[in-house]
């Protein structure tokens, strides 16, 4: 086989050099993806074996392909002499995509395994002979069938317990959930299903433990979850009956009921907070984050704070090279900085340009004529103290506020189509800020992280976008957002819309600062690199239209990754109830939710999340006749529905539920607004998730943070419907 590869590769190279490349060539190495699939090379990596010799010139291009292995314990059962373990083994390439064309061998230190060699990704069953120490190791060896070089080896430690005392053995404790739960004390865990330390709590068996966690204590590393007391609990059973309760002063409740056997629908809410529903729930321990609703603009003065400040460093005074002094023409190039608060408790699948550049304050003088986004800093090189920003309506709490600075161009065209902005990142700065209601802290952000040198870089292959069911053609626009997870929020490092220009070519380049930089060390931050790719519909009059397919990828520094091809993306979901309006107007409302919600998502979807929001309009710039930012969605209710279900009746809440009936537009528009959203106008947002190597499964465990940290692909569409509360 190896000899055959060597003989055929020169023929392929000759074909490539003559321009006869058959089909897409994702890594631009002269070999089509189809040709590379015949051999062992990676179609998204021009140097598969990472030996610095490109595949097209390498006589042995497959010496040591990169394989990553991940192992997770699915379940464990124990008898007197034997423990049986079910372990999911996932093999991935260097981009985190599942692969199955590898050879896998598995061994254990403590027993036997059924079928030692199976397809690379799957669930393996082990019968483990009990040991004195109750410990064992599973070793997984993976290699490509036609590759030389050293295989990849992964070791997974396994703990097992005996059901009864046996001579010569020590009795091991019950699964962790039992000693941690009592009627006098519960250790709070971060939001999820059988989460964290309760991973072995098991399915419903006549009782359920529910914890409610203050959302402001989440997504902030080093901080323990704090309770949210007296949250509303509603459980709907298959027989049509309902149970209601509330958590105690310590943010938890233990409910015992014979009906708690098998799947139920759990809804949790609180006054002034978003509601959360878990459908088809079959788990003994549930922890739910209680997150405050967005603060209405009319209440922002008393309930929210404002962050204002200055960005310094355009002239080199913060340590990074000075920005080009000639970039001062709004019709050409301009030195700019985008200032934002690091995204916390926010789904990355909802990212778009409307989440990056904010609309101006609606009540600001002449806002609809001259205002620019208040978080867009135009560098003032002659008077640096005037390079200012303002963030309004910020809920009380602690945040990372950051400035991403670079060279912007095509600014006026981008006012009509935000995806036409050209941005070249140069520097990053950040600091912490504490926001209090009614107060305006002032901060200075120094651009002291250089993104042009001393950073890790990755080539990203982008394109071949999924189909739009509205048109039967591929989605029209693409956006690349390299990001870092700081442990205290997500920060974007570029707004790369190169795909939307005729000059586009692969690969795109992303730069990631290193966690060793003094800024991260000083602030106690992480710098985990990820890349978010967005495919969407064309903008209308400066407005991001709904309809987005999102890829989320973790990054191995200095290693290419792919966001290219139909298999990489997820087609957009559709729904029959509530039906999509026939009108393409952005504020069209033609249907009423008078039946169970019903939808269609791609087959590989393992979790659907329905988000029900109210909308507020953008500011319409009367001079440019375009919108500044998008209409903004304000989350009211989030509903988790695992596959294969594709329909759900909206839970009918008790009139005693806080903020009943929940689905209310708290900021209805006036007749003068460019878009009309009245008190009964609600947005139906459907999100299809593919969770990658860790498929969503209530019966195993699930952490709410997996939605951002471990989702692989998401697609989303939304439209408006009219909701009239039940009498």
URGIDA-V451474 format. One record per residue. RES is the residue in one small letter. OMEGA is omega as a letter, one per 20 degrees, with the letter a starting at -180 (999 if undefined). D_FIRST is the distance of its C-alpha to the first C-alpha in Angstrom with 1 decimal. Layout:
# URGIDA-V451474
res:RES omega:OMEGA d_first:D_FIRST
res:RES omega:OMEGA d_first:D_FIRST
This chain:
# URGIDA-V451474
res:x omega:a d_first:0.0
res:x omega:r d_first:3.8
res:x omega:a d_first:5.5
res:x omega:r d_first:5.1
res:x omega:a d_first:6.4
res:x omega:a d_first:8.9
res:x omega:a d_first:10.0
res:x omega:a d_first:10.7
res:x omega:r d_first:12.4
res:x omega:r d_first:15.3
res:x omega:r d_first:16.1
res:x omega:r d_first:16.3
res:x omega:a d_first:18.4
res:x omega:r d_first:20.7
res:x omega:a d_first:21.3
res:x omega:a d_first:22.1
res:x omega:a d_first:24.5
res:x omega:r d_first:26.3
res:x omega:a d_first:27.0
res:x omega:r d_first:25.0
res:x omega:a d_first:23.4
res:x omega:r d_first:23.0
res:x omega:a d_first:24.6
res:x omega:r d_first:25.4
res:x omega:a d_first:23.9
res:x omega:a d_first:25.1
res:x omega:r d_first:24.3
res:x omega:r d_first:25.4
res:x omega:r d_first:22.5
res:x omega:r d_first:22.2
res:x omega:r d_first:19.3
res:x omega:r d_first:20.4
res:x omega:r d_first:19.8
res:x omega:r d_first:18.2
res:x omega:a d_first:15.7
res:x omega:r d_first:14.9
res:x omega:r d_first:14.6
res:x omega:a d_first:11.6
res:x omega:a d_first:9.7
res:x omega:a d_first:11.0
res:x omega:a d_first:14.1
res:x omega:a d_first:17.5
res:x omega:a d_first:19.6
res:x omega:a d_first:22.7
res:x omega:a d_first:21.8
res:x omega:r d_first:21.5
res:x omega:a d_first:20.3
res:x omega:a d_first:17.9
res:x omega:r d_first:17.6
res:x omega:r d_first:21.3
res:x omega:a d_first:21.1
res:x omega:r d_first:23.5
res:x omega:a d_first:21.0
res:x omega:a d_first:20.6
res:x omega:a d_first:17.2
res:x omega:a d_first:18.2
res:x omega:a d_first:18.7
res:x omega:r d_first:16.3
res:x omega:r d_first:13.5
res:x omega:a d_first:12.1
res:x omega:a d_first:13.5
res:x omega:a d_first:12.2
res:x omega:a d_first:13.5
res:x omega:r d_first:16.2
res:x omega:a d_first:16.6
res:x omega:r d_first:20.1
res:x omega:r d_first:20.8
res:x omega:r d_first:24.4
res:x omega:r d_first:25.6
res:x omega:r d_first:29.1
res:x omega:r d_first:30.9
res:x omega:r d_first:34.3
res:x omega:r d_first:36.5
res:x omega:r d_first:37.5
res:x omega:r d_first:40.1
res:x omega:r d_first:41.4
res:x omega:a d_first:43.7
res:x omega:r d_first:45.4
res:x omega:a d_first:47.3
res:x omega:a d_first:49.2
res:x omega:a d_first:46.3
res:x omega:r d_first:43.2
res:x omega:r d_first:41.8
res:x omega:a d_first:39.3
res:x omega:r d_first:37.3
res:x omega:a d_first:35.3
res:x omega:r d_first:33.1
res:x omega:r d_first:31.2
res:x omega:r d_first:27.9
res:x omega:r d_first:26.6
res:x omega:a d_first:23.4
res:x omega:r d_first:23.8
res:x omega:a d_first:22.3
res:x omega:r d_first:24.4
res:x omega:r d_first:26.7
res:x omega:r d_first:27.6
res:x omega:r d_first:26.0
res:x omega:r d_first:24.7
res:x omega:a d_first:21.0
res:x omega:r d_first:19.4
res:x omega:r d_first:15.6
res:x omega:r d_first:15.6
res:x omega:a d_first:15.8
res:x omega:r d_first:19.4
res:x omega:a d_first:21.2
res:x omega:r d_first:25.0
res:x omega:r d_first:27.6
res:x omega:r d_first:31.4
res:x omega:a d_first:34.1
res:x omega:r d_first:36.6
res:x omega:a d_first:35.4
res:x omega:a d_first:32.8
res:x omega:r d_first:30.5
res:x omega:r d_first:29.8
res:x omega:a d_first:26.1
res:x omega:a d_first:24.4
res:x omega:a d_first:21.2
res:x omega:r d_first:21.9
res:x omega:a d_first:21.0
res:x omega:a d_first:21.2
res:x omega:a d_first:24.6
res:x omega:r d_first:27.4
res:x omega:a d_first:30.3
res:x omega:a d_first:29.9
res:x omega:r d_first:32.8
res:x omega:r d_first:33.8
res:x omega:a d_first:36.7
res:x omega:r d_first:38.0
res:x omega:a d_first:40.4
res:x omega:r d_first:43.4
res:x omega:a d_first:43.7
res:x omega:a d_first:46.9
res:x omega:r d_first:45.9
res:x omega:a d_first:44.5
res:x omega:r d_first:41.4
res:x omega:r d_first:37.7
res:x omega:r d_first:34.3
res:x omega:r d_first:31.2
res:x omega:r d_first:28.0
res:x omega:r d_first:25.0
res:x omega:a d_first:21.6
res:x omega:r d_first:19.0
res:x omega:r d_first:15.6
res:x omega:a d_first:12.8
res:x omega:a d_first:10.1
res:x omega:a d_first:7.3
res:x omega:r d_first:9.9
res:x omega:r d_first:11.3
res:x omega:a d_first:15.1
res:x omega:r d_first:17.9
res:x omega:r d_first:18.1
res:x omega:a d_first:21.2
res:x omega:a d_first:24.0
res:x omega:r d_first:27.1
res:x omega:a d_first:30.2
res:x omega:r d_first:32.8
res:x omega:a d_first:36.2
res:x omega:r d_first:37.9
res:x omega:r d_first:41.6
res:x omega:a d_first:43.0
res:x omega:r d_first:46.6
res:x omega:r d_first:48.4
res:x omega:a d_first:50.7
res:x omega:r d_first:53.4
res:x omega:r d_first:54.5
res:x omega:r d_first:53.0
res:x omega:r d_first:54.2
res:x omega:a d_first:52.4
res:x omega:r d_first:51.0
res:x omega:r d_first:52.3
res:x omega:a d_first:53.1
res:x omega:a d_first:51.0
res:x omega:r d_first:52.4
res:x omega:r d_first:52.0
res:x omega:a d_first:49.5
res:x omega:a d_first:50.6
res:x omega:a d_first:52.4
res:x omega:a d_first:55.3
res:x omega:a d_first:56.9
res:x omega:a d_first:56.5
res:x omega:r d_first:58.4
res:x omega:a d_first:62.1
res:x omega:r d_first:65.2
res:x omega:a d_first:66.4
res:x omega:r d_first:63.3
res:x omega:r d_first:60.0
res:x omega:a d_first:57.5
res:x omega:r d_first:56.6
res:x omega:r d_first:52.9
res:x omega:a d_first:51.3
res:x omega:r d_first:50.9
res:x omega:r d_first:48.5
res:x omega:a d_first:48.1
res:x omega:a d_first:48.3
res:x omega:r d_first:47.6
res:x omega:a d_first:46.9
res:x omega:r d_first:48.8
res:x omega:a d_first:49.4
res:x omega:a d_first:45.8
res:x omega:a d_first:46.5
res:x omega:r d_first:49.8
res:x omega:a d_first:48.6
res:x omega:r d_first:49.7
res:x omega:r d_first:53.3
res:x omega:r d_first:55.4
res:x omega:r d_first:59.0
res:x omega:r d_first:59.0
res:x omega:r d_first:57.4
res:x omega:a d_first:57.7
res:x omega:r d_first:57.8
res:x omega:r d_first:57.9
res:x omega:a d_first:58.9
res:x omega:r d_first:57.9
res:x omega:a d_first:59.6
res:x omega:a d_first:57.0
res:x omega:r d_first:58.4
res:x omega:a d_first:57.2
res:x omega:a d_first:53.6
res:x omega:r d_first:50.8
res:x omega:a d_first:52.6
res:x omega:a d_first:50.8
res:x omega:a d_first:53.0
res:x omega:r d_first:55.4
res:x omega:r d_first:56.0
res:x omega:r d_first:56.3
res:x omega:a d_first:60.0
res:x omega:r d_first:61.5
res:x omega:a d_first:62.8
res:x omega:r d_first:65.8
res:x omega:r d_first:67.2
res:x omega:a d_first:64.3
res:x omega:r d_first:64.6
res:x omega:r d_first:62.5
res:x omega:r d_first:62.2
res:x omega:r d_first:60.2
res:x omega:a d_first:60.0
res:x omega:a d_first:59.3
res:x omega:a d_first:58.0
res:x omega:r d_first:61.5
res:x omega:r d_first:62.9
res:x omega:a d_first:64.7
res:x omega:r d_first:64.5
res:x omega:r d_first:65.1
res:x omega:a d_first:66.1
res:x omega:r d_first:66.6
res:x omega:r d_first:66.3
res:x omega:a d_first:64.8
res:x omega:a d_first:67.2
res:x omega:a d_first:68.4
res:x omega:r d_first:65.2
res:x omega:r d_first:62.9
res:x omega:r d_first:61.8
res:x omega:r d_first:62.9
res:x omega:a d_first:62.2
res:x omega:r d_first:62.7
res:x omega:a d_first:63.2
res:x omega:a d_first:63.4
res:x omega:a d_first:62.5
res:x omega:a d_first:60.9
res:x omega:r d_first:58.1
res:x omega:a d_first:55.7
res:x omega:a d_first:52.8
res:x omega:r d_first:51.9
res:x omega:r d_first:54.8
res:x omega:a d_first:55.2
res:x omega:r d_first:56.3
res:x omega:a d_first:58.1
res:x omega:r d_first:59.3
res:x omega:r d_first:61.5
res:x omega:a d_first:64.3
res:x omega:r d_first:67.0
res:x omega:a d_first:65.8
res:x omega:r d_first:62.2
res:x omega:r d_first:59.2
res:x omega:r d_first:58.7
res:x omega:r d_first:55.4
res:x omega:r d_first:54.5
res:x omega:r d_first:51.7
res:x omega:r d_first:51.3
res:x omega:a d_first:50.0
res:x omega:r d_first:50.5
res:x omega:a d_first:50.0
res:x omega:a d_first:50.1
res:x omega:a d_first:52.9
res:x omega:r d_first:52.9
res:x omega:r d_first:52.9
res:x omega:a d_first:53.6
res:x omega:r d_first:54.5
res:x omega:r d_first:55.1
res:x omega:a d_first:58.4
res:x omega:r d_first:58.2
res:x omega:r d_first:61.2
res:x omega:r d_first:61.3
res:x omega:a d_first:61.4
res:x omega:r d_first:64.9
res:x omega:a d_first:66.8
res:x omega:a d_first:68.0
res:x omega:a d_first:71.6
res:x omega:a d_first:71.3
res:x omega:a d_first:69.2
res:x omega:a d_first:72.2
res:x omega:a d_first:73.2
res:x omega:a d_first:70.0
res:x omega:r d_first:67.4
res:x omega:r d_first:67.2
res:x omega:r d_first:66.4
res:x omega:r d_first:64.2
res:x omega:a d_first:65.2
res:x omega:a d_first:64.4
res:x omega:r d_first:63.3
res:x omega:a d_first:60.0
res:x omega:r d_first:60.3
res:x omega:r d_first:58.0
res:x omega:a d_first:57.7
res:x omega:r d_first:59.6
res:x omega:a d_first:57.6
res:x omega:a d_first:60.2
res:x omega:r d_first:57.7
res:x omega:r d_first:55.3
res:x omega:a d_first:52.7
res:x omega:r d_first:53.1
res:x omega:r d_first:55.8
res:x omega:r d_first:54.9
res:x omega:a d_first:55.6
res:x omega:a d_first:59.3
res:x omega:a d_first:59.2
res:x omega:a d_first:57.5
res:x omega:a d_first:60.7
res:x omega:a d_first:60.7
res:x omega:r d_first:60.2
res:x omega:r d_first:59.4
res:x omega:r d_first:56.7
res:x omega:a d_first:55.1
res:x omega:r d_first:56.6
res:x omega:a d_first:55.9
res:x omega:r d_first:55.6
res:x omega:r d_first:54.8
res:x omega:a d_first:54.0
res:x omega:r d_first:55.6
res:x omega:r d_first:54.6
res:x omega:a d_first:54.9
res:x omega:a d_first:51.6
res:x omega:r d_first:50.5
res:x omega:r d_first:51.3
res:x omega:a d_first:51.1
res:x omega:r d_first:49.8
res:x omega:a d_first:46.7
res:x omega:r d_first:44.4
res:x omega:r d_first:43.7
res:x omega:r d_first:47.2
res:x omega:r d_first:46.7
res:x omega:a d_first:47.8
res:x omega:r d_first:49.9
res:x omega:r d_first:53.0
res:x omega:a d_first:52.0
res:x omega:r d_first:51.6
res:x omega:a d_first:54.8
res:x omega:r d_first:57.9
res:x omega:r d_first:60.8
res:x omega:r d_first:64.1
res:x omega:a d_first:66.9
res:x omega:a d_first:68.4
res:x omega:r d_first:71.9
res:x omega:a d_first:71.6
res:x omega:r d_first:74.0
res:x omega:a d_first:72.6
res:x omega:a d_first:69.2
res:x omega:a d_first:68.5
res:x omega:a d_first:69.3
res:x omega:a d_first:68.1
res:x omega:r d_first:66.2
res:x omega:r d_first:62.7
res:x omega:a d_first:60.5
res:x omega:r d_first:62.2
res:x omega:r d_first:59.0
res:x omega:a d_first:58.0
res:x omega:r d_first:59.4
res:x omega:a d_first:60.3
res:x omega:r d_first:60.4
res:x omega:a d_first:63.9
res:x omega:a d_first:63.4
res:x omega:r d_first:67.1
res:x omega:a d_first:68.1
res:x omega:a d_first:65.2
res:x omega:r d_first:67.3
res:x omega:r d_first:67.2
res:x omega:a d_first:63.4
res:x omega:r d_first:64.1
res:x omega:r d_first:62.6
res:x omega:r d_first:63.9
res:x omega:a d_first:62.2
res:x omega:r d_first:64.6
res:x omega:a d_first:64.6
res:x omega:r d_first:62.6
res:x omega:r d_first:63.0
res:x omega:r d_first:64.4
res:x omega:r d_first:61.8
res:x omega:a d_first:59.7
res:x omega:r d_first:57.0
res:x omega:r d_first:54.8
res:x omega:a d_first:55.9
res:x omega:r d_first:53.6
res:x omega:r d_first:53.8
res:x omega:a d_first:50.7
res:x omega:r d_first:51.9
res:x omega:a d_first:50.6
res:x omega:r d_first:51.4
res:x omega:r d_first:52.1
res:x omega:a d_first:52.5
res:x omega:a d_first:53.0
res:x omega:a d_first:55.3
res:x omega:r d_first:57.7
res:x omega:r d_first:55.1
res:x omega:r d_first:53.5
res:x omega:r d_first:56.9
res:x omega:a d_first:56.2
res:x omega:a d_first:52.5
res:x omega:r d_first:51.4
res:x omega:r d_first:47.7
res:x omega:r d_first:48.8
res:x omega:r d_first:49.7
res:x omega:a d_first:48.0
res:x omega:r d_first:47.7
res:x omega:a d_first:46.4
res:x omega:r d_first:46.5
res:x omega:a d_first:48.0
res:x omega:a d_first:49.5
res:x omega:r d_first:50.1
res:x omega:a d_first:53.0
res:x omega:r d_first:54.1
res:x omega:r d_first:56.8
res:x omega:r d_first:58.1
res:x omega:r d_first:61.1
res:x omega:a d_first:63.3
res:x omega:r d_first:64.7
res:x omega:a d_first:68.0
res:x omega:r d_first:69.8
res:x omega:a d_first:72.2
res:x omega:a d_first:71.2
res:x omega:r d_first:69.4
res:x omega:r d_first:67.6
res:x omega:a d_first:66.9
res:x omega:r d_first:63.8
res:x omega:r d_first:62.4
res:x omega:r d_first:58.7
res:x omega:r d_first:57.5
res:x omega:a d_first:54.5
res:x omega:r d_first:53.1
res:x omega:a d_first:49.4
res:x omega:r d_first:47.7
res:x omega:a d_first:44.7
res:x omega:r d_first:44.2
res:x omega:a d_first:43.2
res:x omega:r d_first:42.5
res:x omega:r d_first:40.6
res:x omega:a d_first:37.0
res:x omega:r d_first:35.3
res:x omega:r d_first:32.6
res:x omega:a d_first:31.1
res:x omega:r d_first:31.3
res:x omega:a d_first:29.8
res:x omega:r d_first:32.5
res:x omega:a d_first:33.2
res:x omega:a d_first:32.5
res:x omega:a d_first:35.4
res:x omega:a d_first:36.1
res:x omega:r d_first:38.6
res:x omega:a d_first:42.4
res:x omega:r d_first:43.9
res:x omega:a d_first:47.2
res:x omega:a d_first:45.8
res:x omega:r d_first:42.6
res:x omega:r d_first:41.1
res:x omega:r d_first:39.1
res:x omega:a d_first:41.2
res:x omega:a d_first:42.7
res:x omega:r d_first:42.8
res:x omega:a d_first:40.5
res:x omega:r d_first:41.5
res:x omega:a d_first:39.6
res:x omega:r d_first:41.4
res:x omega:a d_first:39.9
res:x omega:r d_first:41.9
res:x omega:r d_first:42.5
res:x omega:a d_first:43.7
res:x omega:a d_first:46.5
res:x omega:r d_first:47.3
res:x omega:r d_first:50.6
res:x omega:r d_first:49.3
res:x omega:a d_first:46.7
res:x omega:r d_first:47.1
res:x omega:a d_first:45.5
res:x omega:r d_first:44.5
res:x omega:r d_first:44.2
res:x omega:a d_first:45.2
res:x omega:r d_first:42.5
res:x omega:a d_first:43.1
res:x omega:a d_first:41.2
res:x omega:a d_first:39.4
res:x omega:a d_first:42.8
res:x omega:a d_first:43.3
res:x omega:a d_first:42.1
res:x omega:a d_first:40.9
res:x omega:r d_first:38.3
res:x omega:r d_first:34.8
res:x omega:i d_first:31.9
res:x omega:r d_first:31.5
res:x omega:a d_first:34.8
res:x omega:r d_first:35.7
res:x omega:r d_first:37.3
res:x omega:a d_first:39.2
res:x omega:r d_first:39.9
res:x omega:a d_first:42.6
res:x omega:a d_first:41.9
res:x omega:r d_first:43.8
res:x omega:r d_first:45.0
res:x omega:a d_first:47.3
res:x omega:a d_first:50.9
res:x omega:r d_first:51.8
res:x omega:r d_first:49.4
res:x omega:a d_first:50.6
res:x omega:a d_first:54.3
res:x omega:a d_first:54.0
res:x omega:a d_first:51.8
res:x omega:r d_first:49.0
res:x omega:r d_first:45.3
res:x omega:a d_first:43.0
res:x omega:a d_first:40.0
res:x omega:r d_first:38.2
res:x omega:r d_first:37.3
res:x omega:r d_first:36.9
res:x omega:r d_first:38.6
res:x omega:a d_first:37.7
res:x omega:r d_first:40.2
res:x omega:a d_first:40.1
res:x omega:r d_first:43.6
res:x omega:r d_first:46.1
res:x omega:r d_first:48.1
res:x omega:r d_first:51.2
res:x omega:r d_first:54.6
res:x omega:r d_first:57.5
res:x omega:a d_first:55.9
res:x omega:r d_first:55.0
res:x omega:r d_first:51.6
res:x omega:r d_first:51.2
res:x omega:a d_first:49.9
res:x omega:a d_first:46.3
res:x omega:r d_first:43.5
res:x omega:a d_first:39.9
res:x omega:r d_first:38.9
res:x omega:r d_first:35.7
res:x omega:a d_first:36.2
res:x omega:r d_first:33.5
res:x omega:a d_first:33.8
res:x omega:r d_first:32.7
res:x omega:a d_first:30.8
res:x omega:r d_first:32.7
res:x omega:a d_first:31.1
res:x omega:a d_first:28.0
res:x omega:r d_first:27.4
res:x omega:a d_first:27.9
res:x omega:r d_first:27.9
res:x omega:a d_first:30.8
res:x omega:r d_first:29.3
res:x omega:a d_first:28.6
res:x omega:a d_first:30.3
res:x omega:a d_first:28.4
res:x omega:a d_first:29.7
res:x omega:r d_first:33.3
res:x omega:r d_first:35.6
res:x omega:a d_first:37.9
res:x omega:r d_first:41.6
res:x omega:r d_first:43.5
res:x omega:r d_first:46.4
res:x omega:r d_first:49.5
res:x omega:r d_first:52.2
res:x omega:i d_first:54.7
res:x omega:a d_first:56.1
res:x omega:r d_first:55.2
res:x omega:r d_first:54.3
res:x omega:r d_first:57.3
res:x omega:r d_first:57.2
res:x omega:r d_first:58.7
res:x omega:r d_first:56.3
res:x omega:a d_first:59.1
res:x omega:r d_first:57.9
res:x omega:a d_first:60.8
res:x omega:r d_first:60.9
res:x omega:a d_first:61.9
res:x omega:a d_first:62.2
res:x omega:r d_first:61.3
res:x omega:r d_first:62.6
res:x omega:a d_first:60.8
res:x omega:r d_first:62.6
res:x omega:r d_first:59.7
res:x omega:r d_first:56.8
res:x omega:a d_first:54.1
res:x omega:a d_first:51.1
res:x omega:r d_first:47.9
res:x omega:r d_first:44.4
res:x omega:r d_first:41.4
res:x omega:a d_first:37.6
res:x omega:a d_first:36.1
res:x omega:r d_first:34.1
res:x omega:r d_first:37.4
res:x omega:r d_first:38.4
res:x omega:r d_first:41.7
res:x omega:r d_first:44.3
res:x omega:r d_first:47.1
res:x omega:r d_first:50.2
res:x omega:a d_first:52.4
res:x omega:a d_first:55.9
res:x omega:r d_first:57.5
res:x omega:a d_first:60.6
res:x omega:r d_first:60.5
res:x omega:a d_first:62.4
res:x omega:r d_first:62.4
res:x omega:r d_first:61.5
res:x omega:r d_first:64.1
res:x omega:a d_first:64.5
res:x omega:a d_first:65.1
res:x omega:r d_first:67.9
res:x omega:a d_first:67.6
res:x omega:a d_first:63.9
res:x omega:r d_first:64.1
res:x omega:a d_first:61.0
res:x omega:r d_first:60.2
res:x omega:a d_first:59.6
res:x omega:r d_first:56.9
res:x omega:r d_first:56.1
res:x omega:a d_first:58.1
res:x omega:r d_first:57.4
res:x omega:a d_first:56.5
res:x omega:a d_first:58.3
res:x omega:r d_first:56.7
res:x omega:a d_first:59.0
res:x omega:a d_first:56.9
res:x omega:a d_first:53.3
res:x omega:a d_first:51.9
res:x omega:a d_first:48.6
res:x omega:a d_first:47.2
res:x omega:r d_first:44.0
res:x omega:j d_first:41.8
res:x omega:a d_first:42.1
res:x omega:a d_first:45.7
res:x omega:r d_first:46.6
res:x omega:r d_first:50.3
res:x omega:r d_first:53.1
res:x omega:r d_first:56.8
res:x omega:a d_first:58.1
res:x omega:r d_first:59.8
res:x omega:a d_first:63.6
res:x omega:r d_first:65.0
res:x omega:r d_first:68.3
res:x omega:r d_first:71.0
res:x omega:a d_first:71.4
res:x omega:r d_first:67.9
res:x omega:r d_first:68.2
res:x omega:r d_first:68.3
res:x omega:j d_first:68.4
res:x omega:r d_first:67.2
res:x omega:a d_first:64.5
res:x omega:a d_first:63.3
res:x omega:r d_first:65.8
res:x omega:a d_first:65.6
res:x omega:r d_first:67.4
res:x omega:a d_first:67.6
res:x omega:a d_first:68.6
res:x omega:r d_first:69.0
res:x omega:r d_first:72.3
res:x omega:a d_first:73.0
res:x omega:a d_first:72.5
res:x omega:a d_first:68.8
res:x omega:r d_first:66.3
res:x omega:a d_first:64.4
res:x omega:r d_first:66.2
res:x omega:a d_first:65.1
res:x omega:a d_first:68.0
res:x omega:a d_first:68.6
res:x omega:r d_first:66.8
res:x omega:a d_first:63.7
res:x omega:r d_first:60.6
res:x omega:r d_first:57.0
res:x omega:a d_first:54.4
res:x omega:a d_first:51.1
res:x omega:a d_first:48.0
res:x omega:r d_first:44.9
res:x omega:a d_first:41.6
res:x omega:r d_first:39.5
res:x omega:a d_first:35.9
res:x omega:r d_first:35.9
res:x omega:a d_first:32.2
res:x omega:r d_first:30.9
res:x omega:a d_first:34.4
res:x omega:a d_first:35.6
res:x omega:a d_first:39.3
res:x omega:r d_first:40.9
res:x omega:a d_first:44.5
res:x omega:r d_first:43.9
res:x omega:r d_first:41.8
res:x omega:a d_first:43.4
res:x omega:r d_first:43.5
res:x omega:a d_first:44.9
res:x omega:r d_first:46.5
res:x omega:r d_first:44.9
res:x omega:a d_first:41.5
res:x omega:r d_first:42.5
res:x omega:a d_first:42.0
res:x omega:a d_first:39.8
res:x omega:r d_first:37.1
res:x omega:r d_first:37.3
res:x omega:a d_first:34.2
res:x omega:r d_first:35.6
res:x omega:r d_first:39.1
res:x omega:a d_first:40.8
res:x omega:r d_first:44.6
res:x omega:a d_first:47.3
res:x omega:r d_first:51.1
res:x omega:a d_first:54.4
res:x omega:r d_first:58.0
res:x omega:r d_first:60.0
res:x omega:a d_first:63.6
res:x omega:r d_first:64.3
res:x omega:a d_first:67.7
res:x omega:r d_first:68.2
res:x omega:a d_first:69.2
res:x omega:999 d_first:72.9
